[in-house]
């Protein structure tokens, strides 16, 4: 007010700078917790070693896209072993069926022979018992 009375106007100190194009870099350190917008479960139907990764970090992918290729060597070996086991079981079943047919035919033959008194009773009884055992024998595992 004193200056106004004296008729002088106060002067403000002005800071001036030239403008120029550039980057403003400012780092802020803060603690926090990141939460995804949504969760996605990713899984494989088989386990094994990864042969190839088909995507890179930050690639956009859609449902059904190939992400990784798993080495099929272990699965192929497992399939071959399972096929060999299946072939073996089929052979065992065929052998059991043939054995059952032989036992049945022997029992039928012994029954016909005993009817005309052409075989021993013991042989007919053994054939009949063998047939009963063949009928109750369990099938090979897996059938």
C-alpha positions in Angstrom: 0.0 0.0 0.0 2.8 2.3 0.6 4.0 2.0 -2.9 0.6 2.6 -4.3 0.4 5.8 -2.4 3.7 6.8 -3.8 2.5 5.9 -7.3 4.9 3.1 -8.0 3.8 -0.4 -9.2 5.7 -3.3 -7.7 7.6 -5.4 -10.2 7.4 -9.2 -10.3 10.5 -11.3 -10.8 9.9 -13.2 -14.0 11.6 -16.5 -15.0 11.8 -17.1 -18.7 13.0 -20.1 -20.7 13.0 -21.1 -24.3 10.8 -24.0 -25.2 12.2 -26.9 -27.0 11.1 -30.5 -28.0 12.4 -33.3 -25.8 11.6 -36.2 -23.4 10.5 -35.8 -19.9 11.7 -38.8 -17.9 10.5 -39.1 -14.4 10.7 -42.3 -12.4 8.3 -43.0 -9.6 9.0 -45.8 -7.1 5.9 -47.3 -5.5 4.7 -50.5 -3.9 1.6 -52.2 -5.2 -0.2 -55.3 -6.3 -1.0 -56.0 -9.9 -4.3 -57.9 -10.7 -5.1 -59.3 -14.1 -8.3 -58.3 -15.7 -9.1 -62.0 -16.2 -7.5 -65.4 -15.5 -7.0 -68.0 -18.2 -6.2 -71.6 -17.5 -3.7 -73.1 -19.9 -3.0 -76.8 -19.9 -2.0 -79.7 -22.1 -3.7 -83.1 -22.5 -0.4 -84.9 -22.3 2.8 -84.2 -20.4 6.3 -84.2 -21.9 9.2 -82.0 -22.8 8.5 -78.9 -24.9 9.9 -79.2 -28.4 9.0 -75.8 -29.7 7.4 -72.6 -28.4 5.1 -71.2 -31.0 4.5 -67.7 -29.5 6.6 -64.9 -28.2 6.0 -62.8 -25.1 3.2 -60.3 -25.6 1.8 -62.1 -28.7 -2.0 -61.9 -29.0 -3.4 -65.4 -29.2 -6.9 -66.8 -29.6 -8.6 -69.9 -28.2 -7.3 -72.9 -30.0 -4.0 -71.4 -31.1 -0.9 -73.5 -30.8 1.2 -72.2 -28.0 3.8 -75.0 -27.6 4.6 -78.3 -29.2 5.3 -81.2 -26.9 7.8 -83.8 -28.0 5.7 -86.8 -29.0 8.5 -89.4 -28.6 7.3 -90.6 -25.2 3.6 -90.8 -26.3 4.5 -92.7 -29.4 6.5 -95.2 -27.4 3.6 -95.6 -25.0 1.1 -96.2 -27.9 3.5 -98.8 -29.4 3.8 -100.6 -26.1 0.0 -100.5 -25.6 -0.5 -101.9 -29.1 1.9 -104.7 -28.4 0.1 -105.4 -25.1 -3.3 -105.5 -27.0 -1.9 -107.8 -29.6 -0.6 -110.1 -26.8 -4.0 -110.1 -25.1 -5.7 -110.9 -28.4 -3.4 -113.8 -28.9 -4.0 -115.0 -25.3 -7.7 -114.8 -25.9 -7.5 -116.7 -29.2 -5.4 -119.4 -27.4 -7.9 -119.7 -24.6 -10.8 -119.9 -27.0 -8.9 -122.7 -28.9 -8.1 -124.5 -25.7 -11.8 -124.2 -24.6 -12.9 -125.6 -27.9 -10.5 -128.5 -27.5 -11.7 -129.3 -24.0 -15.4 -129.0 -25.1 -14.8 -131.4 -28.1 -12.9 -133.8 -25.8 -15.7 -133.8 -23.3 -18.3 -134.4 -26.0 -16.3 -137.2 -27.5 -15.8 -138.9 -24.1 -19.5 -138.6 -23.5 -20.3 -140.3 -26.8 -17.7 -143.0 -26.1 -18.9 -143.7 -22.6 -22.5 -144.1 -23.9 -21.3 -147.1 -26.0 -18.9 -148.3 -23.3 -15.8 -147.5 -25.4 -13.8 -145.5 -22.9 -13.0 -145.6 -19.2 -15.3 -143.7 -16.8 -12.3 -142.0 -15.4 -11.4 -140.4 -18.8 -15.0 -139.2 -19.3 -15.1 -137.7 -15.8 -11.7 -136.0 -16.4 -13.0 -134.5 -19.7 -16.2 -133.3 -18.0 -14.2 -131.7 -15.1 -11.8 -130.0 -17.6 -14.7 -128.6 -19.4 -16.2 -127.1 -16.2 -12.9 -125.6 -15.3 -12.5 -124.0 -18.7 -16.0 -122.5 -18.4 -15.2 -120.8 -15.1 -11.7 -119.7 -16.0 -11.5 -115.9 -16.2 -10.8 -114.1 -19.4 -7.4 -112.4 -19.8 -7.0 -109.0 -18.1 -8.4 -106.3 -20.2 -11.3 -108.3 -21.8 
